[in-house]
């Protein structure tokens, strides 16, 4: 198994064992669909094999995994948009994609989780990284390639929306 | 809210099946990479064709350039040789000093026959010799032709004044 450059003992397999759950949770929080999350998970770690030698240490690997997972989910949303383009004659055969979205939600009884899953994807990513991975605004900005002010604004908007939704639920 | 979210999310784990499947995919990817490494980097056909085209272009351009510059060099040499021949043909006339400290040139050369340029030229008699005098069309320098003792002579000079020329010629013929 290929290894990290600076830490010869650490292999891609050890990275998946350590950060597998982190990547999977981020993917699920983003796509709200276990099937797509599975695909994203696989893609991220296959990419890791190609780039593991460029990574300096475990922290670098963690940051790399978060960045690549976000990129893969963005790609997924692009593909998903394209998949939903059907000719007018075929509209009756359009699969009910919303059912896919509900798959995860149905398994989650917690109102907070339900509220988060209803946020727009870009807000969900920020909320997940900030509240679950406990990354700073600066770190999130660096990993997502956004300005710190943009991340702050997204978190602010997400909090407002959550307050509104949780108020309704309660 | 934060605690609730963390508690719920922490319950999500990668399914074992997916983990194993992914590890298998990683091993396959690694094998593919090492196979590529063993066989060397595959260069796309487009790159190869571009390199070949550039090489052909160089092969054509270099000899063409060399022959072009050689041609220029040869023509330069030819020009130099031509100039040398011209100089040889137009050798400097003998310097004949006229009078005291005279610096004016007068050259007398024996020739086979009368040059065409003296046909119809003005004739003058210096001593007992008939001399045909004419001027060079370009420079205006005076020149002459005369016969003496059955031999023909051509005179060239850097004189433009006829009196001076005749005077110099008179001295030469004496």
Interface residues (C-beta under 8 A of the other chain):
Chain A: X1 X2 X12 X13 X16 X20 X21 X23 X24 X25 X28 X29 X38 X41 X42 X45 X46 X48 X49 X50 X108 X110 X112 X113 X116 X127 X128 X131 X132 X162 X166
Chain B: X1 X2 X4 X5 X6 X8 X9 X10 X12 X13 X14 X15 X18 X19 X21 X22 X23 X25 X26 X27 X29 X30 X33
